[in-house]
Amino acid sequence: MGIQITPSILNADLAALGAEVSRIGSADWVHVDVMDNHFVPNLTLGLPVVESLARHTAIPLDAHLMIEDPDRWAPAYAEAGCGSVTFHAEAAKAPVRLAREIRAQGARASMALKPATPVEPYEALLPELDMLLVMTVEPGFGGQKFLDLCLPKIRAARALMRKHGVETWLQVDGGVSLETIERCAEAGADVFVAGSAVYSADDPDAMVRELRAKAETAAASA
């Protein structure tokens, strides 16, 4: 698997999501931020919107659930048509069981870590996951500044994946732009969520291609 770019629609025009997704035809995934105003201090969209969006795009949906009680709700997002579903380690009560339930619904299972959450306690879970998401901002709002302090955790996560010989993808989310994506790729990330950088560009799809090129170059030289 090579570099993948996953634009976040959090920064898109939410009143015209179908049209907004059509502007990023080169994207590998569409990143859907689901927030409940409890786990994070923001409220976005939920299952009905995700179900509708899944019917109107051929690009697979990557749902990032920043919610309380993902053990209850995450499998429903897989059932709704998401190709990948991410729950937070800080919120899940039974992460292994949850990952298996998501996979049983036909989606890729992913677990996210907030900036202050270390990866080492979750080393044994890596074989149960299709992807690990390292947050490079505090979850809850788009447009935040990238936290360089997360780079060592990205390197540590990649080292653990190599140690166990797993093919788990390593995603980063938060402040990813032309100025930061190379550092993430050099550290070992291979899936990149970019919201503001993509949807603030005059040509969002051209930005997707430019981000991918920068990441590929950095990964090749790492």
C-alpha positions as CSV (number, residue, x, y, z in Angstrom):
1,M,0.0,0.0,0.0
2,G,1.3,3.4,-0.9
3,I,0.6,6.9,0.3
4,Q,-3.1,7.7,0.7
5,I,-4.8,11.2,1.0
6,T,-8.0,11.5,2.9
7,P,-9.6,15.0,2.7
8,S,-11.8,15.9,5.6
9,I,-15.2,17.3,4.8
10,L,-15.3,19.1,8.1
11,N,-13.9,22.1,6.2
12,A,-16.2,21.7,3.2
13,D,-19.6,23.3,2.6
14,L,-21.8,21.0,4.7
15,A,-24.9,22.2,2.8
16,A,-23.6,20.7,-0.4
17,L,-21.6,17.6,0.6
18,G,-22.3,15.7,-2.6
19,A,-20.9,18.5,-4.7
20,E,-18.0,19.1,-2.3
21,V,-16.9,15.4,-2.5
22,S,-17.0,15.6,-6.3
23,R,-14.3,18.2,-6.1
24,I,-11.8,15.7,-4.7
25,G,-11.9,13.0,-7.3
26,S,-8.3,12.0,-6.8
27,A,-8.8,11.3,-3.1
28,D,-8.3,7.8,-1.8
29,W,-10.9,8.3,1.0
30,V,-13.4,10.9,2.2
31,H,-12.8,11.6,5.9
32,V,-16.0,12.1,7.8
33,D,-15.6,13.6,11.3
34,V,-18.5,12.6,13.6
35,M,-18.6,14.6,16.9
36,D,-21.2,14.3,19.6
37,N,-20.4,17.5,21.8
38,H,-19.6,15.2,24.7
39,F,-16.3,13.4,23.9
40,V,-15.2,16.6,22.1
41,P,-16.7,20.1,22.4
42,N,-18.2,20.2,19.0
43,L,-21.3,18.8,17.2
44,T,-21.2,17.7,13.6
45,L,-23.1,15.1,11.6
46,G,-24.3,11.6,12.3
47,L,-25.6,8.4,10.8
48,P,-28.3,9.7,8.5
49,V,-25.9,12.1,6.7
50,V,-23.2,9.3,6.4
51,E,-25.8,6.9,4.9
52,S,-26.8,9.5,2.4
53,L,-23.3,10.5,1.5
54,A,-22.3,6.8,1.0
55,R,-25.0,6.5,-1.6
56,H,-23.8,9.5,-3.5
57,T,-20.1,8.9,-3.9
58,A,-17.9,6.1,-5.2
59,I,-15.0,7.3,-2.9
60,P,-15.0,5.1,0.2
61,L,-15.9,6.9,3.5
62,D,-13.4,7.0,6.4
63,A,-15.5,7.7,9.5
64,H,-13.7,9.2,12.5
65,L,-15.9,8.8,15.5
66,M,-15.1,11.4,18.2
67,I,-18.0,10.2,20.4
68,E,-18.8,8.7,23.7
69,D,-19.8,5.0,23.7
70,P,-18.3,4.0,20.4
71,D,-18.8,0.4,21.5
72,R,-22.5,0.9,20.9
73,W,-22.4,3.1,17.8
74,A,-19.3,2.3,15.7
75,P,-20.6,-0.9,14.1
76,A,-23.6,1.0,12.8
77,Y,-21.3,3.3,10.8
78,A,-19.8,0.3,9.1
79,E,-23.3,-1.0,8.4
80,A,-24.2,2.4,7.0
81,G,-21.6,2.0,4.2
82,C,-18.3,3.4,5.6
83,G,-15.3,1.5,4.4
84,S,-13.3,2.4,7.5
85,V,-14.4,3.2,11.0
86,T,-12.2,4.8,13.6
87,F,-13.0,4.8,17.3
88,H,-11.0,6.5,20.1
89,A,-8.9,4.4,22.5
90,E,-9.9,6.9,25.2
91,A,-13.6,6.2,24.7
92,A,-13.8,2.5,23.9
93,K,-14.5,0.1,26.7
94,A,-13.7,-3.1,24.8
95,P,-11.5,-2.1,21.9
96,V,-10.6,-5.6,20.7
97,R,-14.3,-6.7,20.6
98,L,-15.2,-3.4,18.9
99,A,-12.6,-3.8,16.2
100,R,-13.8,-7.3,15.5
101,E,-17.4,-6.1,15.3
102,I,-16.4,-3.4,12.8
103,R,-14.6,-5.9,10.7
104,A,-17.5,-8.3,10.9
105,Q,-19.6,-5.6,9.2
106,G,-17.2,-5.5,6.3
107,A,-15.3,-2.3,7.2
108,R,-11.7,-1.7,8.2
109,A,-11.2,-1.2,11.9
110,S,-9.2,1.7,13.2
111,M,-8.3,3.1,16.6
112,A,-7.4,6.8,17.3
113,L,-5.1,8.2,19.9
114,K,-5.3,11.8,21.2
115,P,-1.9,13.7,21.3
116,A,-1.3,13.0,25.0
117,T,-2.2,9.3,24.7
118,P,0.9,7.1,24.3
119,V,0.9,4.2,21.8
120,E,2.9,1.7,23.8
121,P,0.0,0.5,26.0
122,Y,-1.9,-0.5,22.9
123,E,1.0,-2.5,21.3
124,A,-0.8,-5.8,21.7
125,L,-3.9,-4.4,19.9
126,L,-2.1,-3.7,16.6
127,P,-2.8,-7.1,15.0
128,E,-6.5,-6.4,15.6
129,L,-6.4,-3.1,13.8
130,D,-6.4,-2.2,10.1
131,M,-5.3,1.3,10.9
132,L,-4.0,3.4,13.8
133,L,-4.8,7.1,13.8
134,V,-2.3,9.4,15.6
135,M,-4.0,12.8,16.2
136,T,-1.6,15.7,15.6
137,V,-4.0,18.2,17.1
138,E,-6.5,18.0,19.9
139,P,-9.7,16.5,18.3
140,G,-12.8,18.6,18.0
141,F,-12.1,21.4,15.6
142,G,-10.6,21.8,12.1
143,G,-8.0,24.4,11.2
144,Q,-5.7,23.8,14.2
145,K,-1.9,24.1,14.1
146,F,0.1,20.9,13.7
147,L,1.7,19.6,16.9
148,D,5.3,18.6,16.2
149,L,5.4,16.9,19.6
150,C,3.4,14.1,18.0
151,L,6.2,13.1,15.5
152,P,8.0,10.8,18.0
153,K,4.8,8.9,18.6
154,I,4.3,8.4,14.9
155,R,7.9,7.0,14.7
156,A,7.2,4.8,17.8
157,A,4.0,3.5,16.2
158,R,5.7,2.6,13.0
159,A,8.5,0.9,14.9
160,L,5.9,-1.2,16.8
161,M,4.2,-2.2,13.5
162,R,7.5,-3.3,12.1
163,K,8.3,-5.2,15.3
164,H,5.1,-7.2,15.0
165,G,5.2,-7.6,11.2
166,V,1.7,-6.2,10.8
167,E,0.4,-4.3,7.8
168,T,-1.6,-1.8,9.8
169,W,-1.9,1.6,8.1
170,L,-0.7,4.6,10.1
171,Q,-2.9,7.7,9.7
172,V,-2.3,11.2,10.9
173,D,-5.0,13.9,11.3
174,G,-4.6,17.5,12.3
175,G,-2.8,20.4,10.7
176,V,-1.7,18.3,7.7
177,S,-0.6,20.6,4.9
178,L,2.1,21.1,2.3
179,E,4.3,22.5,5.1
180,T,3.8,19.5,7.5
181,I,3.1,16.4,5.4
182,E,6.7,15.6,4.6
183,R,7.6,15.4,8.3
184,C,4.7,13.0,8.9
185,A,5.7,10.8,6.0
186,E,9.4,10.7,7.1
187,A,8.2,9.6,10.5
188,G,6.3,6.7,9.1
189,A,2.7,7.8,8.4
190,D,1.2,6.6,5.1
191,V,-2.5,7.9,5.4
192,F,-3.0,11.6,5.7
193,V,-6.2,13.5,6.6
194,A,-6.2,17.1,5.3
195,G,-9.1,19.4,5.7
196,S,-8.3,23.1,5.6
197,A,-5.4,22.6,3.3
198,V,-7.6,20.9,0.7
199,Y,-10.9,22.8,0.9
200,S,-9.2,26.3,1.2
201,A,-7.4,25.7,-2.0
202,D,-8.7,27.1,-5.3
203,D,-8.5,23.6,-6.8
204,P,-9.1,21.0,-4.0
205,D,-8.3,18.1,-6.2
206,A,-5.0,19.6,-7.4
207,M,-4.1,20.0,-3.7
208,V,-4.8,16.4,-3.1
209,R,-2.4,15.4,-5.9
210,E,0.2,17.9,-4.6
211,L,0.0,16.6,-1.0
212,R,0.4,13.0,-2.3
213,A,3.4,13.9,-4.3
214,K,5.1,15.6,-1.4
215,A,4.4,12.6,0.9
216,E,5.6,10.1,-1.6
217,T,8.9,11.9,-2.1
218,A,9.4,12.2,1.6
219,A,8.6,8.5,2.3
220,A,10.9,7.4,-0.5
221,S,13.8,9.3,1.0
222,A,13.1,8.3,4.6
